């Protein structure tokens, strides 16, 4: 829909970004879920902690600001930036990025009497695209919130089953660090969760550590 509204000749892109600058709706389909600007280490850490995009950070579009109103891409093309906050969603905004060279070419080819009309048309198109992008992003946000709610419900149910299980249940990551130690594990093995979590499994003898590492490696490689 967005591509059709903008037509075949565009002088830039219209995107909707979240507070971290991640694109949730765009006139360029290949920009979806990319970071519009190069992210700071803090933003990357926050996104990684939320696991919203898995373990890998969002890809970068290659756009980089030179100041508040201008940007440049990795090919050296220069762009002007226009931003509009979404009042109903703090931190979210619509960003219109247009190519300076293309705009200059288009304006130089226009007759003076048509400039005002073209500005009105462009403004109307931007308004239409903004509405479309807002609706798409709003639906995306609602779907994500529902998924998160369902996941939280499932997670609580699984946690209750794990805690109530009469059998010892422990979970470790690929490095062998224990990340879950249920009450039955405390009763059977004698170590409390506070003593075990964040470290290696305590009941593996020293002379079995190498064998255990190899066993763990095969499990995580799907063997």
HELIX and SHEET records of a PDB file:
HELIX    1   1 UNK A    2  UNK A    6  1                                   5    
HELIX    2   2 UNK A   29  UNK A   31  5                                   3    
HELIX    3   3 UNK A   41  UNK A   50  1                                  10    
HELIX    4   4 UNK A  100  UNK A  108  1                                   9    
HELIX    5   5 UNK A  112  UNK A  164  1                                  53    
HELIX    6   6 UNK A  183  UNK A  189  1                                   7    
HELIX    7   7 UNK A  193  UNK A  196  1                                   4    
HELIX    8   8 UNK A  206  UNK A  208  5                                   3    
HELIX    9   9 UNK A  209  UNK A  220  1                                  12    
SHEET    1   A 7 UNK A  23  UNK A  26  0                                        
SHEET    2   A 7 UNK A  12  UNK A  17 -1                                        
SHEET    3   A 7 UNK A  93  UNK A  99 -1                                        
SHEET    4   A 7 UNK A  78  UNK A  85 -1                                        
SHEET    5   A 7 UNK A  70  UNK A  72 -1                                        
SHEET    6   A 7 UNK A  60  UNK A  65 -1                                        
SHEET    7   A 7 UNK A  35  UNK A  37  1                                        
SHEET    1   B 2 UNK A 170  UNK A 172  0                                        
SHEET    2   B 2 UNK A 178  UNK A 181 -1                                        
END                                                                             
